[in-house]
Amino acid sequence: MTLDANYLRGTVAAVFSILQHTACPEDVSFHFLAARRRDADAVRATFPYLDPSVHLFDPARVSGRISRSVRHVVAAPEYCHTNFTKYFTDAFWSDPRLSATFRQGPHRRRRPCYFNTGVMVIDVARWRAGGYSRRVEEWMAVQKEEKRIYSLGSLPPFLLVLAGEIMPVDHRWNQHGLGGDNAEGRCRSLHPGPISLLHWSGKGKPWLRLDTRKPCTVDYLWEPYDLYKAAATTAIEE
């Protein structure tokens, strides 16, 4: 897991949930990538009985050594009922050359659908062989150097390259979108049936809504795992 100060409460809650729901928690190993040692220290202080591996990220040491080839999405949760057109600007849709990217054809055999990049099964070799890093970066270059063609985070360039070309993962493995949409973060309910992972993707994070006393119903499922706030509150009281 990466450690980010803005999402540290979410990381701590995820670790606690894993330990609570794993049949053999003593066999689970945690690896954290942190830019700041104090973020890792905060996790250690919350779980003093854990012995995680902490990898401090120093950009200077890895500069020029990271491969430009990342990974290829083989499977991910797909949501064809979601209208992903809002992720792209009017400038994109009004340009026939650009908007034709989503047209079905030899290079896009299935209907392009929104998919969740936060939960993916990945094949490194296929990604490298297909030059997918380069293809994603080419769209990022259009966004940066030519004109603004998309908004709302890092998903759009992946949609441009991979939408319609992934293997859908059964939705029971991932309850998507509990954070609402990226524009307003509206509350959403759980989908019917079994769920393996609750995913607060979207603008509304449970700790923010709980702190402002405007929680969604699903946020109460997350609250018992909020050890980071509990630890901070105890420290202040002491």
C-alpha positions in Angstrom: 0.0 0.0 0.0 1.1 3.6 -0.6 1.0 5.9 2.3 -0.4 9.4 1.7 -1.1 11.8 4.5 -4.5 12.8 3.0 -5.7 9.2 2.9 -3.9 7.8 6.0 -7.2 7.2 7.9 -8.4 5.2 4.9 -5.2 3.1 4.9 -5.4 2.4 8.6 -9.0 1.4 8.3 -8.2 -1.0 5.4 -5.4 -2.6 7.4 -7.6 -3.1 10.4 -10.4 -4.5 8.3 -8.0 -7.0 6.7 -6.8 -8.2 10.1 -10.3 -8.5 11.3 -11.6 -10.5 8.4 -8.6 -12.7 7.4 -8.8 -16.3 8.6 -5.1 -16.3 9.5 -4.0 -12.7 10.2 -0.7 -13.8 11.5 0.2 -14.9 8.0 -0.5 -11.5 6.4 2.4 -9.4 5.4 2.0 -5.6 4.8 4.3 -3.6 2.6 4.1 0.2 2.6 5.6 2.7 0.2 6.0 6.0 1.9 7.4 9.4 0.8 7.6 10.5 4.5 8.8 8.4 7.4 6.3 10.0 9.7 3.4 8.4 7.8 4.9 5.0 8.3 5.5 5.8 11.9 1.8 6.7 12.3 0.8 3.2 11.0 3.3 1.5 13.3 2.0 3.4 16.3 -1.6 2.4 15.5 -0.6 -1.3 15.1 2.4 -1.8 17.4 2.1 -5.6 17.1 2.7 -5.5 13.3 6.1 -5.6 11.7 5.4 -4.2 8.3 8.0 -3.7 5.6 8.3 0.0 4.9 9.9 1.3 1.7 10.8 5.0 1.7 10.4 6.4 -1.7 13.2 8.8 -2.7 12.6 10.2 -6.2 16.2 11.1 -6.6 17.4 7.5 -6.2 15.0 6.0 -8.7 15.2 8.8 -11.3 15.8 7.2 -14.7 15.5 3.7 -13.4 11.8 3.2 -13.5 10.6 1.4 -16.6 8.1 3.4 -18.7 6.3 0.1 -19.2 3.8 -0.3 -16.4 1.0 -2.9 -16.5 -1.8 -4.2 -18.7 -5.3 -4.5 -17.5 -6.5 -8.0 -18.0 -9.7 -7.7 -15.9 -11.5 -5.0 -13.9 -15.0 -4.3 -12.7 -16.9 -2.8 -15.6 -20.0 -0.6 -15.5 -21.8 -0.3 -18.8 -24.8 1.6 -17.4 -22.5 4.5 -16.3 -22.4 7.4 -18.7 -18.7 8.1 -19.0 -19.1 10.9 -21.6 -19.0 13.5 -18.8 -15.3 12.6 -18.2 -14.5 14.3 -21.5 -14.8 17.9 -22.6 -16.9 19.4 -25.4 -13.6 20.0 -27.2 -13.1 16.2 -27.3 -16.6 15.3 -28.5 -16.7 18.1 -31.1 -13.5 16.8 -32.7 -14.4 13.9 -35.1 -10.8 12.6 -35.1 -10.8 12.3 -31.3 -14.3 11.2 -30.6 -13.9 8.4 -33.2 -11.6 6.8 -30.6 -14.6 5.1 -28.9 -16.1 3.8 -32.2 -16.3 0.0 -32.2 -14.1 -1.7 -34.8 -11.1 -3.9 -35.3 -9.3 -2.2 -32.4 -12.3 -2.0 -30.1 -14.3 -5.1 -30.4 -16.8 -4.6 -27.6 -18.9 -1.6 -26.5 -16.6 0.8 -24.6 -17.7 0.9 -20.9 -16.6 2.7 -17.8 -14.4 0.5 -15.7 -12.8 0.8 -12.2 -9.0 1.2 -12.4 -8.7 0.9 -8.6 -9.5 -2.8 -8.7 -7.7 -4.6 -11.5 -6.2 -8.0 -12.4 -3.1 -7.3 -14.5 -0.7 -9.0 -16.9 2.6 -7.3 -17.0 3.9 -9.1 -20.1 0.9 -8.3 -22.2 1.0 -4.6 -21.2 4.6 -4.3 -22.2 4.2 -6.2 -25.4 1.2 -4.0 -26.4 3.0 -0.7 -25.6 0.1 0.4 -23.4 2.2 2.9 -21.3 3.1 4.7 -24.5 -0.5 4.8 -25.7 -1.8 6.2 -22.3 1.0 8.8 -22.3 0.2 9.9 -25.8 -3.3 10.9 -24.7 -1.8 12.6 -21.7 0.4 14.6 -24.1 -2.7 15.6 -26.1 -4.3 16.9 -22.9 -1.1 18.8 -21.9 0.2 20.1 -25.2 -2.8 20.5 -27.6 -6.1 21.1 -25.7 -8.0 20.0 -22.7 -9.9 16.9 -23.7 -10.8 15.4 -20.3 -11.3 16.1 -16.7 -12.0 14.3 -13.4 -8.8 12.6 -12.5 -6.6 9.9 -14.0 -9.2 7.6 -15.4 -9.9 9.2 -18.8 -6.6 8.3 -20.6 -7.1 4.7 -19.5 -10.7 4.7 -20.8 -9.4 6.0 -24.2 -7.0 3.1 -24.5 -8.7 0.2 -22.7 -12.5 0.8 -22.6 -14.1 -2.2 -24.3 -10.9 -4.2 -24.3 -10.9 -5.6 -20.8 -12.4 -8.7 -19.2 -15.2 -7.8 -16.8 -14.8 -8.9 -13.2 -18.0 -10.0 -11.3 -19.4 -7.0 -9.4 -19.7 -9.0 -6.2 -15.9 -8.6 -5.8 -16.1 -4.8 -5.6 -18.9 -2.5 -4.4 -17.9 0.5 -6.5 -18.7 4.2 -6.1 -19.5 4.4 -2.4 -17.9 7.9 -2.4 -20.4 9.1 -4.9 -19.5 10.9 -8.1 -16.5 13.1 -8.4 -18.6 16.2 -8.9 -20.9 16.1 -5.9 -20.1 12.9 -3.9 -23.8 12.0 -3.5 -24.7 9.0 -1.3 -25.1 5.6 -2.9 -26.5 2.4 -1.6 -25.1 -1.1 -1.7 -25.9 -3.3 -4.6 -27.8 -6.5 -3.9 -26.0 -9.8 -3.1 -22.7 -10.7 -1.6 -19.8 -8.2 -1.6 -16.1 -8.9 -1.1 -14.8 -5.3 -1.1 -16.3 -2.0 -0.2 -14.8 0.7 -2.3 -15.3 4.4 -1.5 -14.2 5.5 -4.9 -15.5 9.0 -5.8 -15.4 12.4 -4.1 -17.0 11.6 -0.8 -14.6 9.8 1.6 -16.2 8.3 4.7 -14.0 10.1 7.2 -14.7 13.5 5.7 -18.5 12.9 5.7 -18.4 11.6 9.3 -16.3 14.5 10.5 -18.7 17.0 9.0 -21.7 15.1 10.5 -23.1 14.5 7.0 -22.5 10.8 6.7 -24.1 8.4 4.2 -25.6 5.2 5.6 -22.7 3.1 4.2 -20.2 5.3 6.0 -21.3 3.7 9.3 -20.0 0.4 8.0 -16.5 2.0 7.7 -16.6 3.9 11.0 -15.7 0.9 13.4 -12.4 0.6 11.5 -11.4 4.2 12.0 -8.5 3.5 14.4 -6.4 6.4 13.2 -8.9 9.0 14.5 -9.5 7.0 17.7 -5.7 7.0 18.4 -5.4 10.7 17.7 -8.3 11.5 20.0 -6.8 9.4 22.8 -3.4 11.1 22.4 -5.0 14.6 22.7 -7.0 13.6 25.8 -3.9 12.3 27.4 
